């Protein structure tokens, strides 16, 4: 198959599609080889070669030189071989150029399909290679379509996918709308490269600040960390390499212009810009801002901090649904336990009293234990003798005794607390069962009026029936006017028990219904933490 302009076609496709020229030439060679095999079969030895000078794909059939030819398709006689190459010997392999014009239309169509497929594969590989270096960058695109909750975005050379899990819950988009996202990953799949995008990743926030704050790209301000609850709140820690530059102020910008651009891109997500500090305690205090911190107790071994705040600052430190302290813990990498001063003081008093209750212990020794971080019998029971002997007035024998006494006391206290909890739970279950029994014992409806209208017999009452005599005789007698008047008076004086029963039942229902609501309102349930309104928006 002679293609006079193959060189021009290869050069043009390479330039337009951005595909490597060598890849295209290799694809054409494989296509011509496929066409030749389809024409002559797979039993023959065929090779293709591209001629740079003529721009032609040459096809060569190789045959083995033999003194006696048994298979003309794979062998050539020594005499004929020496006409092609005078130096050939029996057993050599000689290649002879084939006439590609005899390949036929079917072979040509097969070659065309191979070339098209190879071009598509090469184009996909080129796109994959170009985006592989852009992983971790921001990309702009246009919403193309929606597939099972995922958003397909046109990002230029190819399409990117914004999975449902990488979308901010509060955000919604329409077809044709512009969107900015973070290139999370590049997947090489058979159908082509898949560009995975994200708008929830913390690096999306970091890249937005890099775009808005020149000091970050210049290396003056360093980003120390970023955490997000996408669409709701984020914390962003920065530090400055120049003492004259305020890192927080640089990120906020003049009148908040820089941070507002980021907030606008994040559809109103609140951002706390934190000043990083090398001291973990100060870093945690900054991360919990604007809450005021009274005291920080650090446990290096368990990487835990106990944060003590004023009572009126507890809700601010915790944040709405624990959001502020949760983000601060993620940002700093420390486990944080926030409690109010009143609770902390109560715990300290309880621990002090429990230590004072140990046999043979003095107030000065308890104070010494407090100074060394032993605030309760529980902590003392877990101490090592080596730690206690470092405290004044304590030797090895006393240390062992203190640890043993504390362990016994702690075991007894834990058992007592467990018994109290079990008793409280049992009382609660009993109260619940009693309430259910009372509800089941209440009348569902008032009794029939006929039974309530019949007055009770007794002194001063008038019976409506005679004790003896046939009923027919009573009905046949003329009505007694005196009896009728007596009955009327009796009925008027007798209260309507059905109405009374309804009133009484209604009263009991109101009482049972109102009482739990009143108790619930009067109970000391803790209000939901007040959201931190001092965030930088």
C-alpha positions as CSV (number, residue, x, y, z in Angstrom):
1,X,0.0,0.0,0.0
2,X,1.9,3.0,-1.3
3,X,0.9,6.2,0.5
4,X,2.7,9.1,-1.1
5,X,1.6,11.7,1.4
6,X,2.0,9.6,4.6
7,X,4.7,11.9,5.9
8,X,2.5,15.0,5.5
9,X,-0.4,13.2,7.2
10,X,1.7,12.1,10.1
11,X,3.1,15.5,10.6
12,X,-0.3,17.2,10.5
13,X,-1.9,14.8,13.0
14,X,1.0,15.0,15.3
15,X,0.7,18.8,15.3
16,X,-3.1,19.0,15.6
17,X,-3.6,16.3,18.1
18,X,-0.5,16.7,20.1
19,X,0.6,13.1,19.6
20,X,4.2,12.0,19.4
21,X,5.2,11.5,15.8
22,X,7.0,8.3,16.5
23,X,3.8,6.9,18.1
24,X,1.9,7.7,14.9
25,X,4.5,6.1,12.6
26,X,4.5,3.0,14.8
27,X,0.7,2.9,14.5
28,X,0.8,3.1,10.7
29,X,3.4,0.4,10.5
30,X,1.3,-1.9,12.7
31,X,-1.8,-1.1,10.5
32,X,0.0,-2.0,7.3
33,X,1.3,-5.2,8.9
34,X,-2.2,-6.2,9.9
35,X,-3.4,-5.6,6.4
36,X,-0.6,-7.8,4.9
37,X,-1.3,-10.6,7.3
38,X,-5.0,-10.4,6.5
39,X,-4.1,-10.7,2.8
40,X,-1.5,-13.4,2.9
41,X,-2.2,-15.1,6.2
42,X,-0.3,-15.4,9.4
43,X,2.1,-18.2,8.2
44,X,4.4,-15.8,6.4
45,X,7.2,-13.7,7.9
46,X,6.4,-10.0,7.1
47,X,7.9,-6.8,8.4
48,X,7.1,-3.1,7.8
49,X,9.4,-0.2,7.7
50,X,8.8,3.6,7.4
51,X,11.0,5.4,4.9
52,X,11.7,9.0,6.1
53,X,12.9,10.1,2.7
54,X,9.9,9.0,0.6
55,X,7.3,9.0,3.3
56,X,6.4,5.5,2.4
57,X,5.6,2.4,4.4
58,X,7.6,-0.5,2.9
59,X,6.5,-4.1,3.4
60,X,9.1,-6.9,3.3
61,X,8.5,-10.6,3.1
62,X,11.2,-12.8,4.5
63,X,12.0,-16.3,3.3
64,X,14.6,-18.8,4.3
65,X,17.3,-19.7,1.7
66,X,17.2,-23.5,0.9
67,X,18.9,-25.7,-1.5
68,X,15.7,-27.6,-2.1
69,X,12.4,-25.6,-1.8
70,X,9.6,-27.6,-0.1
71,X,7.3,-24.6,0.8
72,X,7.4,-21.7,-1.7
73,X,5.6,-19.4,0.7
74,X,8.4,-19.5,3.3
75,X,11.4,-20.7,1.4
76,X,13.5,-19.4,-1.5
77,X,16.0,-21.4,-3.6
78,X,19.7,-20.7,-3.2
79,X,20.0,-19.7,-6.8
80,X,17.3,-17.2,-6.6
81,X,18.6,-15.9,-3.3
82,X,22.0,-15.3,-4.7
83,X,20.5,-13.1,-7.4
84,X,19.2,-10.9,-4.7
85,X,22.2,-11.2,-2.5
86,X,25.3,-12.8,-3.9
87,X,26.7,-13.5,-0.5
88,X,23.7,-15.4,0.9
89,X,24.1,-18.9,2.1
90,X,21.6,-21.7,2.7
91,X,19.8,-21.1,6.0
92,X,19.9,-17.3,5.6
93,X,16.7,-15.2,5.7
94,X,16.2,-12.8,2.8
95,X,13.6,-10.1,2.7
96,X,11.9,-9.0,-0.5
97,X,9.8,-5.9,-0.9
98,X,6.2,-6.6,-1.6
99,X,3.8,-4.7,-3.9
100,X,1.3,-3.2,-1.5
101,X,-1.1,-2.3,-4.3
102,X,-2.3,-5.9,-4.3
103,X,-3.5,-5.8,-0.7
104,X,-7.1,-5.2,-1.7
105,X,-10.0,-3.1,-0.3
106,X,-10.7,-5.2,2.8
107,X,-7.1,-5.1,3.9
108,X,-7.0,-1.4,3.3
109,X,-10.2,-0.9,5.5
110,X,-8.6,-3.1,8.2
111,X,-5.5,-0.9,8.1
112,X,-7.6,2.2,8.3
113,X,-9.4,0.9,11.5
114,X,-6.1,0.0,13.1
115,X,-4.8,3.5,12.4
116,X,-7.9,5.1,13.8
117,X,-7.8,3.0,17.0
118,X,-4.0,3.6,17.4
119,X,-4.6,7.3,17.0
120,X,-7.3,7.3,19.7
121,X,-5.1,5.3,22.1
122,X,-2.2,7.7,21.4
123,X,-4.4,10.7,22.0
124,X,-5.6,9.3,25.3
125,X,-2.1,8.6,26.4
126,X,-1.1,12.1,25.5
127,X,-4.0,13.6,27.5
128,X,-3.1,11.4,30.4
129,X,0.5,12.4,30.3
130,X,-0.4,16.1,30.1
131,X,-2.7,16.0,33.1
132,X,-0.5,13.7,35.2
133,X,1.8,16.7,35.9
134,X,-1.2,18.8,36.8
135,X,-2.3,16.6,39.7
136,X,-2.9,18.8,42.8
137,X,-3.7,21.9,40.8
138,X,-6.9,23.9,40.3
139,X,-8.9,23.5,37.1
140,X,-11.8,25.5,35.6
141,X,-14.5,23.8,33.6
142,X,-18.1,23.8,32.5
143,X,-20.8,21.5,33.9
144,X,-21.5,19.1,31.0
145,X,-24.0,16.6,32.4
146,X,-25.0,14.5,35.5
147,X,-24.5,10.8,35.9
148,X,-25.9,9.0,39.0
149,X,-25.1,11.9,41.3
150,X,-21.7,12.6,39.7
151,X,-21.0,15.8,37.8
152,X,-19.2,15.5,34.4
153,X,-17.2,18.6,33.7
154,X,-15.6,19.7,30.4
155,X,-12.1,20.9,31.3
156,X,-10.8,21.4,27.8
157,X,-8.9,18.4,26.3
158,X,-11.0,15.9,28.1
159,X,-13.8,15.5,30.7
160,X,-13.4,15.4,34.4
161,X,-15.6,13.8,36.9
162,X,-16.7,15.4,40.2
163,X,-17.9,12.4,42.2
164,X,-20.8,12.7,44.6
165,X,-18.5,12.1,47.6
166,X,-16.3,15.1,46.6
167,X,-19.2,17.5,46.3
168,X,-20.1,20.0,49.0
169,X,-23.6,19.1,50.3
170,X,-25.1,22.5,50.1
171,X,-23.9,23.3,46.6
172,X,-25.9,22.7,43.4
173,X,-25.0,23.3,39.8
174,X,-26.8,23.6,36.5
175,X,-25.7,22.4,33.0
176,X,-23.5,25.0,31.4
177,X,-22.5,26.6,34.7
178,X,-18.8,27.3,35.3
179,X,-17.1,25.4,38.1
180,X,-13.7,25.4,39.7
181,X,-12.3,22.2,41.3
182,X,-9.1,20.5,42.6
183,X,-7.5,17.8,40.5
184,X,-7.6,14.9,43.0
185,X,-6.4,12.0,40.9
186,X,-5.6,10.9,37.4
187,X,-6.8,7.4,36.5
188,X,-5.5,5.5,33.4
189,X,-8.4,3.4,32.2
190,X,-9.1,1.5,29.0
191,X,-11.8,4.0,27.9
192,X,-9.4,6.9,28.5
193,X,-7.9,9.0,31.3
194,X,-10.3,9.8,34.1
195,X,-9.7,13.1,35.8
196,X,-11.1,12.9,39.3
197,X,-12.0,16.4,40.7
198,X,-12.9,17.5,44.3
199,X,-14.3,20.5,46.0
200,X,-14.2,19.1,49.5
201,X,-10.5,18.4,49.8
202,X,-8.5,20.6,52.2
203,X,-6.0,21.2,49.4
204,X,-8.8,22.9,47.4
205,X,-8.8,25.6,50.2
206,X,-5.0,25.8,50.2
207,X,-4.8,26.3,46.5
208,X,-7.5,29.0,46.6
209,X,-5.4,30.9,49.2
210,X,-2.3,30.4,47.1
211,X,-4.1,32.1,44.2
212,X,-5.3,35.0,46.3
213,X,-2.3,35.7,48.6
214,X,1.0,36.6,46.8
215,X,3.0,36.2,50.0
216,X,2.2,32.5,50.0
217,X,3.5,31.9,46.4
218,X,6.5,34.1,47.2
219,X,7.4,31.9,50.2
220,X,7.0,34.7,52.8
221,X,3.9,33.1,54.4
222,X,3.8,29.3,54.9
223,X,0.7,27.1,55.1
224,X,1.0,24.9,58.2
225,X,-2.3,23.0,57.9
226,X,-5.9,23.2,56.8
227,X,-9.0,21.2,57.9
228,X,-12.6,21.5,56.7
229,X,-16.1,20.5,57.3
230,X,-17.1,21.3,53.7
231,X,-19.7,23.9,53.2
232,X,-19.8,24.8,56.9
233,X,-16.5,25.7,58.5
234,X,-12.7,25.5,58.0
235,X,-9.6,26.3,59.9
236,X,-6.4,27.4,58.1
237,X,-3.1,27.7,60.0
238,X,-0.3,29.9,58.6
239,X,3.1,31.2,59.8
240,X,5.4,34.0,58.6
241,X,9.1,33.7,57.6
242,X,9.4,37.5,57.9
243,X,8.9,39.0,61.3
244,X,7.5,42.2,59.7
245,X,4.7,40.3,58.0
246,X,1.6,39.3,59.8
247,X,0.6,35.9,58.3
248,X,-3.1,36.2,59.4
249,X,-3.4,39.8,58.1
250,X,-1.8,38.8,54.8
251,X,-4.4,36.1,54.2
252,X,-7.3,38.3,55.3
253,X,-6.2,41.2,53.1
254,X,-7.3,44.8,53.0
255,X,-10.8,45.0,54.5
256,X,-11.0,41.2,54.2
257,X,-10.8,41.3,50.4
258,X,-8.6,38.2,50.0
259,X,-10.4,35.9,52.4
260,X,-13.8,37.1,51.0
261,X,-12.8,35.9,47.5
262,X,-12.1,32.5,49.0
263,X,-15.3,32.4,51.0
264,X,-17.3,33.4,47.9
265,X,-15.7,30.5,45.9
266,X,-16.7,28.2,48.8
267,X,-20.3,29.4,48.7
268,X,-20.2,31.0,52.2
269,X,-18.1,28.5,54.1
270,X,-16.7,30.1,57.3
271,X,-12.9,30.2,57.5
272,X,-10.9,30.6,60.7
273,X,-7.3,31.8,59.9
274,X,-5.1,30.6,62.7
275,X,-1.6,31.8,63.6
276,X,0.7,28.7,63.9
277,X,2.9,28.4,67.0
278,X,5.7,25.9,67.7
279,X,4.5,25.5,71.3
280,X,1.6,22.9,71.1
281,X,-0.3,24.5,73.9
282,X,-0.3,27.9,72.4
283,X,-1.1,26.5,69.0
284,X,-4.1,24.7,70.4
285,X,-5.2,27.9,72.2
286,X,-5.0,29.8,68.8
287,X,-6.9,27.0,67.1
288,X,-9.8,27.2,69.6
289,X,-10.1,31.0,69.2
290,X,-12.1,33.1,69.9
291,X,-12.7,31.1,73.0
292,X,-10.8,32.3,76.1
293,X,-8.6,29.6,77.6
294,X,-7.9,29.5,81.3
295,X,-5.6,26.5,81.6
296,X,-4.1,23.8,79.5
297,X,-3.0,20.4,81.0
298,X,-0.8,18.4,78.6
299,X,-0.4,14.6,78.6
300,X,2.6,14.0,76.3
301,X,2.4,10.2,76.4
302,X,-1.2,10.0,75.2
303,X,-0.9,13.2,73.2
304,X,-3.9,14.6,75.0
305,X,-4.7,18.1,76.2
306,X,-7.2,19.1,78.9
307,X,-8.5,22.5,78.1
308,X,-10.1,24.5,80.9
309,X,-12.3,27.5,79.9
310,X,-14.5,29.9,81.8
311,X,-18.1,28.8,82.2
312,X,-19.4,31.4,79.9
313,X,-16.9,30.5,77.2
314,X,-17.6,26.7,77.1
315,X,-20.2,26.9,74.3
316,X,-17.8,29.0,72.2
317,X,-14.9,26.6,72.7
318,X,-16.9,23.6,71.8
319,X,-18.8,25.2,69.0
320,X,-22.0,24.2,67.3
321,X,-22.4,20.4,67.6
322,X,-18.7,20.2,68.7
323,X,-17.5,21.7,65.5
324,X,-14.9,24.1,66.8
325,X,-13.1,21.7,69.1
326,X,-13.3,18.9,66.5
327,X,-11.7,21.0,63.8
328,X,-9.1,22.3,66.3
329,X,-8.2,18.7,67.2
330,X,-7.8,17.7,63.5
331,X,-5.7,20.8,62.8
332,X,-3.3,20.4,65.7
333,X,-3.1,16.6,65.9
334,X,-3.9,16.6,69.6
335,X,-6.9,15.0,71.4
336,X,-8.7,17.8,73.2
337,X,-10.9,17.5,76.2
338,X,-12.7,20.8,76.9
339,X,-14.5,21.5,80.2
340,X,-15.6,24.5,82.2
341,X,-13.8,25.9,85.3
342,X,-16.6,24.9,87.6
343,X,-16.5,21.2,86.5
344,X,-12.8,21.2,86.6
345,X,-12.7,22.7,90.2
346,X,-15.4,20.1,91.2
347,X,-13.3,17.3,89.8
348,X,-10.2,18.7,91.6
349,X,-12.0,18.9,94.9
350,X,-13.3,15.4,94.5
351,X,-9.8,14.1,93.7
352,X,-8.4,16.0,96.6
353,X,-11.0,14.6,99.0
354,X,-10.3,11.1,97.7
355,X,-6.6,11.4,98.4
356,X,-7.2,12.8,101.8
357,X,-9.4,9.8,102.6
358,X,-6.4,7.5,102.2
359,X,-5.1,6.1,105.5
360,X,-2.1,7.9,107.1
361,X,-1.8,10.7,104.5
362,X,-1.3,14.3,105.3
363,X,-2.4,17.5,103.7
364,X,1.1,18.5,102.8
365,X,1.6,15.1,101.1
366,X,-1.6,15.5,99.1
367,X,-0.5,19.0,98.0
368,X,2.8,17.5,96.9
369,X,1.0,14.8,94.9
370,X,-1.1,17.5,93.2
371,X,2.0,19.5,92.3
372,X,3.4,16.4,90.6
373,X,0.2,15.7,88.6
374,X,-1.5,13.1,90.7
375,X,-5.0,14.6,91.1
376,X,-7.0,11.5,92.2
377,X,-6.7,8.0,93.7
378,X,-7.2,6.7,90.1
379,X,-4.1,8.4,88.9
380,X,-2.2,7.5,92.0
381,X,-3.2,3.8,91.7
382,X,-1.6,3.7,88.2
383,X,1.6,5.4,89.3
384,X,4.9,3.7,89.4
385,X,7.1,3.6,92.5
386,X,9.9,5.3,90.6
387,X,7.7,8.3,89.9
388,X,6.5,8.7,93.5
389,X,10.0,8.5,95.1
390,X,10.8,11.7,93.2
391,X,8.4,13.5,95.5
392,X,9.7,14.8,98.9
393,X,8.7,12.8,102.0
394,X,8.1,9.6,100.0
395,X,10.4,6.6,100.0
396,X,10.0,3.3,98.2
397,X,8.0,1.7,101.1
398,X,5.6,4.6,101.4
399,X,5.2,4.8,97.6
400,X,4.3,1.1,97.4
401,X,1.8,1.6,100.3
402,X,0.2,4.6,98.7
403,X,-0.2,2.8,95.4
404,X,-1.8,-0.2,97.1
405,X,-4.1,1.9,99.2
406,X,-5.1,4.0,96.2
407,X,-5.8,0.9,94.2
408,X,-8.1,-0.6,96.9
409,X,-9.9,2.8,97.4
410,X,-10.3,3.2,93.6
411,X,-11.8,-0.3,93.3
412,X,-14.3,0.4,96.0
413,X,-15.2,3.8,94.6
414,X,-15.7,2.3,91.1
415,X,-17.9,-0.5,92.6
416,X,-20.0,2.1,94.5
417,X,-20.5,4.2,91.4
418,X,-21.4,1.2,89.3
419,X,-24.0,0.1,92.0
420,X,-25.4,3.7,92.1
421,X,-25.8,3.7,88.3
422,X,-27.5,0.3,88.3
423,X,-29.9,1.5,91.0
424,X,-30.7,4.6,89.1
425,X,-31.3,2.6,85.9
426,X,-33.5,0.2,87.8
427,X,-35.5,3.1,89.4
428,X,-35.9,4.6,85.9
429,X,-37.2,1.4,84.5
430,X,-39.6,1.0,87.4
431,X,-40.9,4.5,87.0
432,X,-41.4,3.8,83.3
433,X,-43.3,0.6,84.0
434,X,-45.5,2.3,86.6
435,X,-46.4,5.0,84.1
436,X,-47.4,2.4,81.5
437,X,-49.6,0.6,84.1
438,X,-51.3,3.8,85.0
439,X,-52.0,4.6,81.4
440,X,-53.4,1.1,80.8
441,X,-55.7,1.5,83.9
442,X,-57.3,4.7,82.7
443,X,-60.9,4.3,81.3
444,X,-61.0,4.5,77.6
445,X,-64.6,5.8,77.4
446,X,-67.4,6.9,79.8
447,X,-69.8,4.3,81.0
448,X,-73.3,3.9,79.4
449,X,-75.8,6.6,80.6
450,X,-78.5,4.1,81.4
451,X,-76.5,2.4,84.2
452,X,-75.5,5.8,85.7
453,X,-79.0,7.2,85.6
454,X,-80.4,4.4,87.9
455,X,-80.2,5.7,91.5
456,X,-79.0,3.5,94.3
457,X,-81.7,2.0,96.6
458,X,-81.6,2.7,100.2
459,X,-83.1,4.9,102.9
460,X,-84.7,7.9,101.4
461,X,-84.5,6.6,97.9
462,X,-87.3,5.5,95.7
463,X,-87.1,2.2,93.8
464,X,-88.3,2.2,90.1
465,X,-89.5,-1.5,90.4
466,X,-91.7,-3.5,92.7
467,X,-90.0,-6.4,94.6
468,X,-92.8,-8.9,93.8
469,X,-95.7,-9.4,91.4
470,X,-95.7,-10.2,87.7
471,X,-94.4,-7.6,85.3
472,X,-97.5,-7.7,83.2
473,X,-99.7,-6.7,86.1
474,X,-97.4,-3.7,86.9
475,X,-97.5,-2.4,83.3
476,X,-101.3,-2.9,83.2
477,X,-101.9,-0.6,86.2
478,X,-102.5,3.1,85.6
479,X,-99.4,5.3,86.1
480,X,-98.9,6.6,89.6
481,X,-98.5,10.4,89.4
482,X,-96.8,10.5,92.8
483,X,-94.2,8.0,91.7
484,X,-93.5,9.9,88.5
485,X,-93.0,13.2,90.4
486,X,-90.6,11.4,92.8
487,X,-88.6,10.0,89.9
488,X,-88.3,13.3,88.3
489,X,-87.0,14.9,91.5
490,X,-84.6,12.1,92.0
491,X,-83.2,12.4,88.5
492,X,-82.8,16.1,88.9
493,X,-80.9,15.8,92.2
494,X,-78.7,12.8,91.0
495,X,-75.5,14.0,89.3
496,X,-74.9,12.8,85.8
497,X,-72.1,10.3,86.4
498,X,-71.2,10.1,82.7
499,X,-70.5,13.9,82.6
500,X,-68.7,13.7,85.9
501,X,-66.7,10.7,84.7
502,X,-65.8,12.6,81.5
503,X,-64.6,15.6,83.4
504,X,-62.6,13.6,85.9
505,X,-61.0,11.6,83.1
506,X,-60.2,14.8,81.2
507,X,-58.7,16.3,84.3
508,X,-56.4,13.2,84.9
509,X,-55.3,13.2,81.2
510,X,-54.4,16.9,81.4
511,X,-52.5,16.3,84.6
512,X,-50.5,13.4,83.2
513,X,-49.9,15.3,79.9
514,X,-48.7,18.6,81.4
515,X,-46.6,17.2,84.1
516,X,-43.9,15.6,81.9
517,X,-43.6,18.8,79.8
518,X,-43.2,20.9,82.9
519,X,-40.6,18.5,84.3
520,X,-38.8,18.5,81.0
521,X,-38.7,22.3,80.8
522,X,-37.6,22.6,84.4
523,X,-34.9,20.0,84.1
524,X,-31.4,21.2,83.7
525,X,-30.8,20.1,80.1
526,X,-27.8,21.7,78.6
527,X,-28.6,24.0,75.7
528,X,-27.0,23.5,72.3
529,X,-23.6,25.2,72.1
530,X,-23.8,28.7,70.7
531,X,-22.1,28.9,67.3
532,X,-18.9,31.0,67.1
533,X,-20.0,34.2,65.5
534,X,-16.5,35.7,65.5
535,X,-15.3,33.8,62.5
536,X,-13.6,35.6,59.6
537,X,-16.1,35.7,56.8
